[in-house]
């Protein structure tokens, strides 16, 4: 799904500007102009597989479990 930057800004304008944005467990990395579209990048790789399922590859170190 793609929307224009203008559409995104219009939707964000009506929100409380002090609210935090939650990316559902993904870690925001940066915005990148890809020549024709603006890519929102995360520390995780997110893509659709050949069957159309969303795949998330987490490249961050996993948390160490504390011994009890």
VMD Tcl script that builds the backbone (N, CA, C; Angstrom):
set m [mol new atoms 204]
animate dup $m
set s [atomselect $m all]
$s set {name element resname resid chain x y z} {
  {N N UNK 1 A 0.843 -1.177 0.000}
  {CA C UNK 1 A 0.000 0.000 0.000}
  {C C UNK 1 A 0.889 1.241 0.000}
  {N N UNK 2 A 0.522 2.186 -0.814}
  {CA C UNK 2 A 1.245 3.460 -0.837}
  {C C UNK 2 A 0.259 4.606 -0.722}
  {N N UNK 3 A 0.670 5.652 -0.008}
  {CA C UNK 3 A -0.057 6.917 0.039}
  {C C UNK 3 A 0.963 8.010 -0.224}
  {N N UNK 4 A 0.490 9.185 -0.585}
  {CA C UNK 4 A 1.422 10.282 -0.827}
  {C C UNK 4 A 1.868 10.882 0.505}
  {N N UNK 5 A 2.994 11.579 0.471}
  {CA C UNK 5 A 3.478 12.289 1.663}
  {C C UNK 5 A 2.409 13.284 2.108}
  {N N UNK 6 A 1.777 13.950 1.141}
  {CA C UNK 6 A 0.720 14.912 1.461}
  {C C UNK 6 A -0.420 14.239 2.222}
  {N N UNK 7 A -0.849 13.055 1.775}
  {CA C UNK 7 A -1.923 12.336 2.457}
  {C C UNK 7 A -1.515 11.967 3.879}
  {N N UNK 8 A -0.269 11.527 4.058}
  {CA C UNK 8 A 0.221 11.174 5.393}
  {C C UNK 8 A 0.239 12.397 6.303}
  {N N UNK 9 A 0.739 13.507 5.790}
  {CA C UNK 9 A 0.793 14.742 6.588}
  {C C UNK 9 A -0.607 15.193 6.976}
  {N N UNK 10 A -1.552 15.128 6.031}
  {CA C UNK 10 A -2.934 15.525 6.321}
  {C C UNK 10 A -3.516 14.679 7.449}
  {N N UNK 11 A -3.242 13.377 7.442}
  {CA C UNK 11 A -3.746 12.517 8.509}
  {C C UNK 11 A -3.067 12.825 9.841}
  {N N UNK 12 A -1.782 13.140 9.802}
  {CA C UNK 12 A -1.049 13.434 11.036}
  {C C UNK 12 A -1.423 14.802 11.614}
  {N N UNK 13 A -1.801 15.732 10.777}
  {CA C UNK 13 A -2.145 17.086 11.234}
  {C C UNK 13 A -3.280 17.099 12.242}
  {N N UNK 14 A -4.221 16.178 12.118}
  {CA C UNK 14 A -5.390 16.178 13.001}
  {C C UNK 14 A -5.105 15.501 14.340}
  {N N UNK 15 A -3.956 14.879 14.459}
  {CA C UNK 15 A -3.596 14.184 15.694}
  {C C UNK 15 A -2.891 15.128 16.669}
  {N N UNK 16 A -2.932 14.775 17.939}
  {CA C UNK 16 A -2.203 15.498 18.972}
  {C C UNK 16 A -0.714 15.391 18.641}
  {N N UNK 17 A -0.061 16.520 18.448}
  {CA C UNK 17 A 1.337 16.541 18.032}
  {C C UNK 17 A 2.305 16.036 19.101}
  {N N UNK 18 A 1.817 15.846 20.318}
  {CA C UNK 18 A 2.656 15.323 21.401}
  {C C UNK 18 A 2.552 13.808 21.553}
  {N N UNK 19 A 1.665 13.177 20.799}
  {CA C UNK 19 A 1.539 11.724 20.875}
  {C C UNK 19 A 2.762 11.051 20.269}
  {N N UNK 20 A 3.123 9.903 20.816}
  {CA C UNK 20 A 4.184 9.095 20.222}
  {C C UNK 20 A 3.595 8.214 19.141}
  {N N UNK 21 A 4.376 7.906 18.127}
  {CA C UNK 21 A 3.947 7.019 17.059}
  {C C UNK 21 A 4.442 5.613 17.380}
  {N N UNK 22 A 3.535 4.640 17.317}
  {CA C UNK 22 A 3.858 3.247 17.607}
  {C C UNK 22 A 3.889 2.473 16.295}
  {N N UNK 23 A 4.978 1.819 16.002}
  {CA C UNK 23 A 5.124 1.066 14.763}
  {C C UNK 23 A 4.909 -0.428 14.976}
  {N N UNK 24 A 4.136 -0.782 15.978}
  {CA C UNK 24 A 3.732 -2.173 16.182}
  {C C UNK 24 A 4.885 -3.138 16.387}
  {N N UNK 25 A 5.906 -2.722 17.122}
  {CA C UNK 25 A 7.037 -3.604 17.406}
  {C C UNK 25 A 8.228 -3.396 16.489}
  {N N UNK 26 A 8.045 -2.649 15.390}
  {CA C UNK 26 A 9.174 -2.352 14.507}
  {C C UNK 26 A 9.922 -1.143 15.044}
  {N N UNK 27 A 11.218 -1.107 14.803}
  {CA C UNK 27 A 12.052 0.004 15.261}
  {C C UNK 27 A 12.333 0.931 14.089}
  {N N UNK 28 A 11.786 2.175 14.161}
  {CA C UNK 28 A 11.987 3.155 13.108}
  {C C UNK 28 A 13.471 3.430 12.927}
  {N N UNK 29 A 13.924 3.477 11.679}
  {CA C UNK 29 A 15.326 3.755 11.362}
  {C C UNK 29 A 15.471 5.109 10.679}
  {N N UNK 30 A 14.798 5.297 9.522}
  {CA C UNK 30 A 14.924 6.567 8.805}
  {C C UNK 30 A 13.912 6.640 7.667}
  {N N UNK 31 A 13.827 7.840 7.080}
  {CA C UNK 31 A 13.084 8.066 5.851}
  {C C UNK 31 A 14.106 8.165 4.733}
  {N N UNK 32 A 13.843 7.527 3.593}
  {CA C UNK 32 A 14.809 7.502 2.492}
  {C C UNK 32 A 14.093 7.760 1.172}
  {N N UNK 33 A 14.532 8.804 0.445}
  {CA C UNK 33 A 13.994 9.090 -0.880}
  {C C UNK 33 A 14.568 8.066 -1.843}
  {N N UNK 34 A 13.695 7.266 -2.437}
  {CA C UNK 34 A 14.118 6.200 -3.347}
  {C C UNK 34 A 13.876 6.580 -4.809}
  {N N UNK 35 A 13.819 7.892 -5.091}
  {CA C UNK 35 A 13.623 8.336 -6.463}
  {C C UNK 35 A 12.261 7.954 -6.996}
  {N N UNK 36 A 11.244 8.645 -6.567}
  {CA C UNK 36 A 9.885 8.336 -7.001}
  {C C UNK 36 A 8.970 7.971 -5.849}
  {N N UNK 37 A 9.561 7.557 -4.738}
  {CA C UNK 37 A 8.769 7.311 -3.535}
  {C C UNK 37 A 9.640 7.477 -2.297}
  {N N UNK 38 A 8.982 7.771 -1.171}
  {CA C UNK 38 A 9.653 7.926 0.116}
  {C C UNK 38 A 9.511 6.617 0.868}
  {N N UNK 39 A 10.623 6.020 1.242}
  {CA C UNK 39 A 10.624 4.733 1.920}
  {C C UNK 39 A 10.792 4.954 3.415}
  {N N UNK 40 A 9.871 4.424 4.212}
  {CA C UNK 40 A 10.007 4.436 5.669}
  {C C UNK 40 A 10.753 3.169 6.026}
  {N N UNK 41 A 11.939 3.330 6.597}
  {CA C UNK 41 A 12.787 2.174 6.887}
  {C C UNK 41 A 12.798 1.858 8.378}
  {N N UNK 42 A 12.906 0.567 8.646}
  {CA C UNK 42 A 12.954 0.067 10.014}
  {C C UNK 42 A 14.235 -0.736 10.194}
  {N N UNK 43 A 14.602 -1.004 11.428}
  {CA C UNK 43 A 15.773 -1.836 11.703}
  {C C UNK 43 A 15.518 -3.276 11.274}
  {N N UNK 44 A 14.259 -3.652 11.160}
  {CA C UNK 44 A 13.882 -4.983 10.701}
  {C C UNK 44 A 13.598 -4.923 9.191}
  {N N UNK 45 A 13.816 -6.028 8.516}
  {CA C UNK 45 A 13.447 -6.140 7.111}
  {C C UNK 45 A 12.020 -6.671 7.036}
  {N N UNK 46 A 11.161 -5.960 6.327}
  {CA C UNK 46 A 9.759 -6.347 6.190}
  {C C UNK 46 A 9.442 -6.444 4.705}
  {N N UNK 47 A 8.867 -7.564 4.283}
  {CA C UNK 47 A 8.546 -7.726 2.870}
  {C C UNK 47 A 7.437 -8.762 2.697}
  {N N UNK 48 A 6.845 -8.775 1.493}
  {CA C UNK 48 A 5.859 -9.798 1.143}
  {C C UNK 48 A 6.576 -10.961 0.487}
  {N N UNK 49 A 6.251 -12.190 0.912}
  {CA C UNK 49 A 6.851 -13.359 0.266}
  {C C UNK 49 A 6.097 -13.685 -1.021}
  {N N UNK 50 A 6.485 -14.741 -1.691}
  {CA C UNK 50 A 5.884 -15.123 -2.973}
  {C C UNK 50 A 4.389 -15.431 -2.873}
  {N N UNK 51 A 3.929 -15.789 -1.669}
  {CA C UNK 51 A 2.520 -16.108 -1.473}
  {C C UNK 51 A 1.717 -14.917 -0.952}
  {N N UNK 52 A 2.393 -13.759 -0.765}
  {CA C UNK 52 A 1.710 -12.560 -0.296}
  {C C UNK 52 A 1.660 -12.391 1.206}
  {N N UNK 53 A 2.381 -13.258 1.944}
  {CA C UNK 53 A 2.434 -13.136 3.398}
  {C C UNK 53 A 3.521 -12.130 3.797}
  {N N UNK 54 A 3.250 -11.386 4.866}
  {CA C UNK 54 A 4.226 -10.436 5.383}
  {C C UNK 54 A 5.285 -11.194 6.170}
  {N N UNK 55 A 6.555 -10.916 5.875}
  {CA C UNK 55 A 7.684 -11.535 6.560}
  {C C UNK 55 A 8.473 -10.427 7.256}
  {N N UNK 56 A 8.828 -10.654 8.513}
  {CA C UNK 56 A 9.656 -9.706 9.265}
  {C C UNK 56 A 10.912 -10.427 9.700}
  {N N UNK 57 A 12.055 -9.904 9.288}
  {CA C UNK 57 A 13.345 -10.445 9.728}
  {C C UNK 57 A 13.943 -9.458 10.715}
  {N N UNK 58 A 14.135 -9.914 11.938}
  {CA C UNK 58 A 14.666 -9.045 12.982}
  {C C UNK 58 A 16.179 -9.185 13.040}
  {N N UNK 59 A 16.889 -8.109 12.779}
  {CA C UNK 59 A 18.346 -8.124 12.755}
  {C C UNK 59 A 18.958 -7.599 14.051}
  {N N UNK 60 A 18.110 -7.251 15.010}
  {CA C UNK 60 A 18.599 -6.757 16.297}
  {C C UNK 60 A 18.933 -7.932 17.198}
  {N N UNK 61 A 19.839 -7.709 18.107}
  {CA C UNK 61 A 20.196 -8.758 19.064}
  {C C UNK 61 A 18.997 -9.077 19.935}
  {N N UNK 62 A 18.780 -10.341 20.197}
  {CA C UNK 62 A 17.674 -10.730 21.063}
  {C C UNK 62 A 18.036 -10.452 22.513}
  {N N UNK 63 A 17.010 -10.262 23.323}
  {CA C UNK 63 A 17.211 -9.995 24.750}
  {C C UNK 63 A 17.732 -11.258 25.436}
  {N N UNK 64 A 18.659 -11.071 26.321}
  {CA C UNK 64 A 19.146 -12.186 27.134}
  {C C UNK 64 A 18.148 -12.422 28.255}
  {N N UNK 65 A 17.757 -13.655 28.461}
  {CA C UNK 65 A 16.844 -13.966 29.552}
  {C C UNK 65 A 17.609 -13.921 30.868}
  {N N UNK 66 A 17.008 -13.257 31.847}
  {CA C UNK 66 A 17.633 -13.171 33.176}
  {C C UNK 66 A 17.404 -14.483 33.910}
  {N N UNK 67 A 18.442 -14.974 34.538}
  {CA C UNK 67 A 18.261 -16.200 35.330}
  {C C UNK 67 A 17.523 -15.842 36.612}
  {N N UNK 68 A 16.655 -16.753 37.029}
  {CA C UNK 68 A 15.855 -16.488 38.243}
  {C C UNK 68 A 16.523 -17.025 39.464}
}
mol reanalyze $m
mol bondsrecalc $m
mol representation Tube
mol addrep $m
